[in-house]
Structure formats: C-alpha cells, structure tokens
Amino acid sequence: MKKGLLSLLLMTAFGLFTMGQVTFSDYETVSLDGFLGFGGATFSTEMNPNVTGINTSDNVGKVVTGNEPWSGIYSGSLGGTFDFTTNSAFTMKVYSENAGDVLFKCEIGAQNTTNTEIMATYTDVGNWQELTFDFSGGASDTYDQIVLFFDMNVADEGEEWYFDDIAGPDFTAGADVDVTFQITDLDNAATTVEVEVSNDPGIMIALTNDGAGVWTATQTLPGNTFMDKYTWTLYVDGTAVADVTEKSLGVAAGAGTATVTHTFGGGLTDEALATYVGLDFPLIDGEIDFIWDDATEYPISLPFGAETFTDAADCNGYYKVGWDETGLYILVEVNDDYLYPAGDFGQPWEKDKIEVYLDMNVGDLKDGTGPGATGNAGTNGHYQLAPAFLADYTDGPGWFTGERGYTATTDVEGEAYTAITEFFIPWDNILDRNANVILPDETITLGIGVTIADNDGVDGGNARNRLVWVNASDPESWSNMDGCGTMMLEKSTVAVEKFESAQFSVYPNPASDILYIRNAVDARTVSVHNILGARVMNISVDGGESFSINTSELERGIYMISVKTENGSAGHTKFVVE
C-alpha cells in the first residue's frame, strides 16, 4: 500500500503538470530525498530548525558543506526534463546561520557536462529567505538533474544549510523504459527465476532460461516518475534473494532501453577471509611474494549494473587480503587489454583505476552510506582508496598514511598491461564512525568492496565500465556500501607473542649494516624476530630515546623489531635487510 501511494504521489507531482510552477520537493507531500553529496558535502532530511516566517513546514532538506569550495549535492535523473517555455524560474527557500552564494544548476545527469546554472545570494542570516533562479533562454526539454551548491567557492567545511519548497518550470515526463532483466545462474540449477518491481507489487515477471543458465525478460516501466524510486526483488525457485530484495532499480527514465544484471551461483561468495600473516607480513612493493600464497583469491569479475565487457580478455582481476595486529594488507592484480592512464583531462573516474572500499562499523554494516557521504574522510567509518594505474599516488586521501606498492608491465597508453597494487593500512588509520580503533580478532566482521574501472580510450572512451567483486546490481560503493561483501579475520595460528603497534620509528628501511631507532622513550631491551617467528637478536639498551643496532650479520629478508621500556612494551614494527 505504501509503495502504491508513493507512486501515485510522484505521478501526480510529475506527470500531470500544467502551466505555472511545479513543486519538485516540499518534504511533506513530495520529496527529493535521494540527493548525493560530492566534494565532501552531505545531505539529509531534517526537522525544520526555524518554523517561522515564510516557512512553517515540518520537514526540510539539510546540507553540510564539504572541504572543497565546489562541494554540493545532486539529485540524480528526475525521470524527465524541465520545460522553460512558459515559466523559466526556479524558487527555493533557504535558511542558514551563514551568508553566501547559492548556485542552482540544471544538467544532463547521464554525462553532467551539458548544463546551465544561475547564482543567487542568501543574505537574511538566521531567517528563511526565498531565492529565485531564472533560466530565461535555457534549452527546454534538455536537463533532467538538479545540482545545488551552498556557499559556493568558499571552502568552509561543516557549514549547515537548510532548503525547502523547490518549485519551478513545467516538467516533461520521460518516455517509458524497456528494462531487460538478465539474471545469470552460474550453476544453471534454478527451476524458476522471477522479478517483482515496485510499480506493480505482487505481479511476478517470469524470466526465460536460454538453456545455459541466462534468464531474461523485458518489462516496460512508466517514465513519468523517479526511476530511482523503483525497486526490484529477485525470486529464485520462489524464494526472495536476500541481497536483491527491494533494491533500487537504478535505470533512468527516457533512456528508451536499459539492462539490469545479477549473477548468482557458481561458488560465488560475498564473504572474504583475511589471512593472518603474523610475522610473515608481505613487503609492500607491488611484487607478489610467497606470503600471499596461502591467501584466498577473490575474482573481480562481475560487470557493474548495465556496464559490459567483451570477455575476460578485455579486463579481469582479483584481490587478496591479509591481516596482523598492526593492520590490513591488500593485494589487487589487474590484467587489461588497453591502458588509459591518468592525464590532464576530466575526472579520476574516467581513467583506468582500482577502488578499494572498507566499512569499519562492526555490527552495523548496513547503514545506507559510503565514503562519499563524508568526502572520503572516514568520519562515518567508510573508506575508499582509488589510485590510478600509475606508480605515483600523490592524490591519496588524507587519512591514508599506510604504504602502497605498485608495479606494471607498461605505462604506455593503449598497450595491454598487468598491474599489481599492494596496500598496508594500519588499524589506527581506519576508525569506526565513533572514532574507535577496531581491535582485530577472528570474531569481528568488516565490510569490503573492490572495483576495477576500465576506460578504453581518450577521455574514458564512450562508456565507463566497471568490474566488481559482489555488488553487481547494487548502488556503487562510493555512495552506499550496503551491497558490498563482508570480511572475517582468520584466527592467528602463529605461536609467538602478540605485538602492539610501534610507538617508535626506524630508519633507513631497508637497512644494510645499521638500523637506527628513534623516539623509543626509556627503552630497555630490543628484540628482533625473523619471518618464521624465531628470535634472532635480543639486546639491552641504556634507556635512551634514540640508538642503533648492528644488522650486518642478519640475512637478507623481512624482520620484526620490538622494544620494551621500563613501563612495558613500546610496540613493534617491521624492517627489511637488503
């Protein structure tokens, strides 16, 4: 009943327009509640903080500005286009404790480069003020997305802005969309596969098996409502599939045709196991050493959404993950038939790259958000690493102070390549949403997502194609990690003492004859273990803060050094002897 009412409200608001202003969102009867943030901005719906003056409604939209001067929010495709013929002006009520410029942009959401924008200034600080954005001369029936910037061109992170009652020009409903559902059963064992779509609840759409386990059906969906409001549920042999129950359909009205894909069976899993490496930690250098041999390989092989790949020769990859008391180790290998490296054009997502996502909110991994909700700062317990396939990683996020190793067979644009990327991420760097450091053991479950972005051609070519590990039919991990996989930590089996993270530093690393230790306050003893856990050195020191040890007689390899002080352990860290 609730779904039917929602569809009716949206159809009334967006499908039966006449001359005059159209209410796009008042947060009472019709709501643009799917805004996504960028540049660090966040969006939410809240109670009206100032129920006086020109706005006495209960509910409003809220934006918290990000760390970029161009931070803002965007609506996604509204399922139709704006008609400026009769009325060309949008109005919007704004409230803040800050004065500033507000930019209202209309654009084509599918490619976001065709747009028109108007700036207005909010001056009535502490009161609701209605701003007008007149798009006279704007191209009608072109734009389908709203983008809002508050305190434009000012990098004041954390400012709170409220808005309400977005009203504007007539709205031309999008055309119907023929959606093809393509469900692949890798085991080819299912008897029936059906789909239920929220615009027609209770009606099962039966899919047909091509004989090889690929089930398909095409359904026409009305285009006179928000397509991102449609959800779908997949039934296999009469049972709803847990990870595809009332999921966003994710197709755009007016597109004419769209394809929704999902894959199951074939031993696929959405649960990863992080291998305990103990003292056998991998060297983070982009080279696959023997320590990774025992770690499980998880294929990154599912096309995301309606994005397509010719075959595995076009692009393929896998990841492995390990852990110890100091942090996480992640290995990603990618094989691609065409390298499109980073350059001066466009956006990072238009380039070949990997994306690694972590959700540290143990016990609450399904919270509807991703790292993009807080500008990748990790303040909501979600994190993203997204380096291009190049050795330089100068654009790494501020929270990432771990290690990255990288190798590739070529860096020549257009050539086929194999790229190997390794990460070490200290637990101290990846806090949960309450700023707690996760204490690693085999009882906790974390969230993990890994994506390969493959763009074959100049400026990303004509399409953005991505391969994912598990969330092929879910929202992209940047905005929502609910569809990502989970990760358990393998139990430690190494019978050595449990070390704590180091409170001191060592250099040079790699070392040859001498290793210097500094910031080891009141140090009393120093122990060195090899990768097998055997103690190879144990010396006393005089309680100084900085000193050195002779490593000339140690064989080449990886070692762990631990320092004990007058008050206990100062932790441990690793070093390499070359």
N, C-alpha and C positions, 0 to 999 in steps of 0.2 A: 504493500500500500504506500509506503514511504517513497519507494522508487518511482511509482507511478505518479505520485503527487509532484515529485521533483521534476519529472519530465514535463508534466503539464505546466508547471510554473515557468520553466525555461522556454517552452514552446510559446507560451503566452507573451513572455517578455521579449523574445527574439524572432518569433515567426509571424506575428500579426501586427506589424508596425504600420502606422500611418504617418502623416506629416506631423512635425513638431519634435520635441526632444524625446529620446528614448532613454529609459532608465536601465543602465547596464549593471549597476550594483548599488543597492542601498543597505545591504547587510541585514535586511529584515525580510523582504519578500524574494529578492533575487540577489545572488552574491557571487562576485568574482573572488572565490576563496582559494583558487589554485595558483596564486602568484608565486613565482620562484625568484629568489634573490641572486644577484651577481655582484662582484666587486666587494664581497663581504657583507652586503645588506641582507637583512632577514625580514620576513613577512609573517604576520599572524592576524587573526581576528580577535578583537578585544571588546570589553565593555567601554562605552563612551566615557572618556575621562573628564568631560566637561559638558554636562547635559544642560546647556543654557544657550541663549541667543538663537542663532539660525539653525541649530542642530540639537534637537531634543530626543533623537532616536537612541535606542539601547545599545546597538552594536555598530562597530566601525572597523576599518582596516588599520593596521599599525605597521610602520616600517622603522627599523633601527638601522641607521646608516652604517656603511662599512668603512674599511680602511682605505678605499680608493675614492678619489674625488668624483669618479663617474659611477659610483655604486648605485644600484637601483633594483627594481623588480619588473618582471614581465609576466603577462597573463597567459601566454600560450595562445594558439589559434582559437578564436571565438566561434568558429564554425560558420563564418560568413564574412561579409565585407561592409565597410562603412560607406554610406551614400551621402556625399556632401552637397547634393544638388539643391535641396530645399533648405537645409539647415547645416551650416558648416562648423558650428561651435560646440565644443565640449565644455561642461562646467563640472567643478569638483570642489567640495568643501574640504578645507584643510585646517588642522589645529596643531600647534607646536609651542614649545617654550623657546623656540629659536626662530629668528627671521631668516629668510633665504629665498633663493630662486628655486622654482619647481618647474621641471621640464616634462612636458607631456608629448610622447612620441607615438605615432601610428606607423606600423611597419608590417611587412610581409613576414610572418613568423617562420616560414619554412627556410628562408635564406637571410633574413634580418639585415640585408644591405640596401633594400629599397624601402625608404621611409620618408616621413615628413614630421617636423617637430615644431613646437611652439613653447616659449618660455613665459612664465608669469612669476610675479614676486609676491611672496607671503610677507605681510608687514604687521598684521594685527596680532602680535605675540600674546599668547595666553587666551585667545578667543578663536572661535570658528570663523573662518573667512572663506567666501566663495570666490574661486578663481575661474577665469574664463580663458579658453584656448581656442582661438578662431582659426580654422584651417581653410579659409577662403582661398579658392584656387587649387585646393588639393584634389588629387585624382580620385574620383569616386570609384567604388567597387574594386578597389585595389588592395587596401590594407585590412588585415584580419587580426591584428595583435596590438595590445596597448602596453607601452613601456613607461614607467614613471621613475623620475629622478628627484630626490628631495635634497635641498641644499646643494644644488648642482655646482660642480667644480670646486667644492670645498671639502678637504679631507678631514672632516670632523667625525671620527668614528664614534659610534654609540649614541648619536642624537636620536631622539624619539619623535616621530612624525605620525600624525593620525589623518586619515582621509575617509570620506563618505560621499554618498549620493553622486556617483559618476553618471552623468547624463549627457546625451549628445545626439549626433545625426541619426537619420534613419539607418536601418540595418538590413542589408540584403542577405537573406538566409543562404547558406551554402547548398550546393547540389547534393543529392543523395550520393551515398558512397557504397560501392560494391566491395564488401570486405570478404576476402578469401581466407578462410582458416586452413592452415596447413600444419597438421599435427603428425610428428614422426615418432612411431613406436619402433625403437631400435631392435627390440626382440621380436617384433611382428607377432605378438601373442594376444593382443586385445581382441575381444569379440565385438564390442561396440565402442564407438567414440562419439560423444555428443557435446554440443556447446549451448549454453544458455546466456543470452545477452539481456542486460538490464532494461532495455527499452521495451522488451516483450517478455516479462518474467513468467516462468512456468512453461514456456514453449521451448522444447528441445529441438535443436538443429542437428540432424543426423549427418555425420560425415561418412564418406565412402572410401574404402581401402583400395589402393591401386594394386594390391596383391603383394607389395613389398614392404608394407607397414607404413606407408604415407597416406594419411587420412585427410581428405579435403572436402570443403563445402563452401559455397559463396552465398552471402546473405546481403540484401540491400538494406541499408540503415538510413533513416532520415537525416538530412543535413541541416535541419533548422533548429539545432540545439548544440551545446558544447559537446564536441566529440570526447573530450577528456572526462566528461561526466558518465559516459557509457562504461560499464564494467562487464566482464565476462567470466563465466565459470566453465571449467572443463570437466567432463564426466567420462571416466574410463570404466567400462563394464558396469555402468550405473552408479559409480561412486565418485563424488566430487574429489578432484585432485587438490590436495591441501595448498600447494603453492600457486595454484591458479584458481582461486575462489574469490569472486568479486574483485578481480584485478582490473586496473584501468586498461581500457581497450587500446588507447594510445594511437589512434588514427585520426586524421584531420578531415573535417567536412570540406566539401568542394574539391577533394583530391581526385574524385572520379572512381579510382580503384585503390585498394590498399590490401596488404597481406599481413596477417598475424600468424606468427610461427611459435611452436613449442615442441620440445623434444623430451622424451622420457624413455626409460628402459636402457638396455644395453650395458648395465653395470654402472650407469652414471650415478653419481652421488653428489649431494650438496654439503657433505661433511668432510673436512680435511683433517689430517693428523699432522701436527708439527712434531718432527722427530727431535728427541732430546740428543743434543750433541755433546753435552758435558764439557770435558776439556778438549774434545776433538772438534773444536769450532772451525768453520771454514774461513780461509783467508778471503777477504772481500776485495777481489781484484779482477772480476769478470772472467776468471778461469774456473772450470768445474773440477775441483779437486776430489779426492776419494771420499771425503767426509760426506758428500752428497749422495754416495752410492746407496745408502740404506734409507734415504728419504723417499716417500711416495711421490710419483709423478702424476700431476693432475692436468689433463689436457684442457687447453683453452680453444675450444673447437666449435662453439655454437654461435651462429650469426645472431646479432642483437636485433630484436624487433623484425622489421621488414628488410633489413640490410642483407646483402647477399654476397657470397663468394663463389668464384667459379668452381674451385675444388681446393683440396689441401695444398696443392702446388702453388696456389695464389698466395696463401698465407696460413701458417699454422704455428702453434707454440704450446708450451706447458709451463707450469711453475712447481716449485718445491718449497717447503718451509721447514725451518728448524728452530730450536729454542735452547736457551740455557738460563741460568739465574740472572744474567746481565741483560738479555734482550732477545729479539726475534731476528732470525736470518731468513732472507727470502731470495730465491733464485728464479729468474724468468728467462726462458730461451725463446726466441722468435726466429722463424725462417720465412722470408718474404721474397717474392719474385721481382720487387721493384722498390728501391729505396727513395722515399721522398723526405729529405732531411729538413731540419729547421732552417728558416730563412727570414728575410725581412718582411715578407707579406703576412697579412691576415692574422689568424688566431692560432693558439697552440693546438687546438683540437683539429685543425686542418692538416696536421703533419703526422707522419708515422711516429707512434709512441706507444708506451705501455702505461697502464693506470693500475695502481695497487691501492686498494681501499681497506681500512681497518676500522672496526667498531669495537671499542673497549668497554662498552656499557654492559658488563656482565650481569645477566639476569633480566635485562631489558633491551634486547637487540632489535625488537620490532617497534621502533618509535616514529616511523614515518619520515625520518630525516637522513641526510648525508652530510659529508663535509662541506658541500656548497652552501649549506644553510648558515654557516658562520664563517664564510670566507676562508675555509681550509685552515683555520687557526686551531682546530681541535677543541674548541671550548664546549662542544656538545658531545665529546667523546668519539667523534668520527674524524678520520684522517685520510688524506689522499697523497700519493706520490705519483707524479706524472711526468717523468723526464722524456724528452725526445730521444730517438735512437742516435744519439751523439754522445761522445765521451764527456763533453762539458755539461755541467749541471748547475750553472750559476743561478738558474731561476728556481731552485729548490725552495720549498716553503720554509718559513722562519723556524718552525718547530723541529725541522729535521736537522739534527746535529749528529746524526749517526755516520755511517760510512756507505759509499756507493762505489762499486767496481763495475767496469764496463769493457767489453771487447766486441769487435765486429769484424767480419771478413772484408768489408769495404765501407767506405764513406762516400762513394761516388754516386751521385744522383742517377736513378734509372737502372742501376745494377742490382742483381739479386744478392742477398746477404743473409748471414746468420748473426744475430746479436744476442749476447749474453749479458744480463744485468744482475748484479748481486747487491743486496742491501743488508746492513746491520742497523737495527733500530733499538736503542736502549729502552727498557721499560720505563725509565724515568721521563722519557720524552712523550710517551703516549698515555695520557691520563684519561680517566673516565670523565663523564660530564660534571662530576662533583669535585674534580681536580685531585682525585685519589690515584696513587700509583698502584697498578694491579700487581698483586703478589702471585707470581707464576707457580702453578702446580697443576696436576692432572685432573682436578675437579672443576676447573673453570671452562666456560665456552665463550669464545670470541667470534666476532663477525669478520669475514674476509671476502673480498671480491677482487678479481684480476681481469683486466680487459686489454685487448690489443686493438689499437686504431690503425687501420691500413688505408692510406690515401695514395692511389696510384696515379700521380700526375701533377702538373703545375697547379698551384693553389688548391691542392687537395682533390683535383680532378672534378668529376661531375657528381660524385657521391661520397658520403662519409660512411665507410664500412667498418664495423667493429666485430670482433670475436670475443665471446665471454666464456666464463667457466660454467656458470649455472643460471644466471638471471636473464635468459634469452628473451622472455616475454614480459619482463617487469620494467618499471621505471629505471632510467640509467642511475648508476650507483652514486654519481655526483650529487644528485638531489634527494635520493631515497635509497638507503641500503637494505630495506626490508627484504628484498628479493635475493640478496647476496647469500653466499654459503656461510657455514659455521666452521670453527676450528677448535679442536681439542688439543691439549698438550700431552704428548706421550710421557709416560711415567719414567723418571730417571732410573737407570739401571747401573750407573757407574758408582762403584763403592769408594768414593773419595769425599772429603769434607765439602760441605756446601758453602761456596764462597759468596760474599756480598759484593756489590758493585764498588769499584775503586773510588776512594776519596783522594787519590794522588794521581800523578801523571808520570809517563816515562818518555824518554827520547834518547837517541834517534830510534825510530821504529820503521823499517827494520834496523837492527843493530848488527855490528860485526864483532868488535872487541870489547866495547864498553857500553853499558846501559846506564843512563842517568835517571835517578828517581827524584822528584821534587814534590813539595807540598805534603810530605808524609810526616806530619807533626808527631813528635815523641815516638818515632819508630824504634822498635827494639829488635825484631827479627824479620828476616826476609826469606821467603820460601819460593822455589821455582819448581813447577811440575811440567813434565812433557805431555804430549797429547794422549799418551796412554794412561795418564794419571799418576805416573811414578814421580816421586820427589827426586830431583837431580841436584838441588842446591838448597842449603839451609845455613844462613849466616846471621851473626849478631851484628847489630849496629849500635851506635852510641847515643841514640835518642835525637839525632839531628833531623832537621826538616828536609835537607837535600843531601844526597850522597850518590855513589855509583857502585856497580858491581861488575866484575870481570866475566864477560860472556865468551871469551876467546876459545875456551875448551868445550863449549856446547856445540853439538852437531847442528847443521842447518835444519830449520823447521820452526814449528809454532810452539810457544810456551805460554804458561800462565804464571804470573808473579803475584804473590800475596804478601801483604805487610801487616804485621801485628804491632800494636803500640802498647804503651803502658796501661791503657784503658780497654784494650781488646783489639778486635780486627779493624783495619783501615780498608778492608775490601781487597779486590783483586782486579787485574786487567791482563790483557794478552799482549804479547810482543813476538816478533819474528827475528830469528837469527839467520843472516844470509851468508 
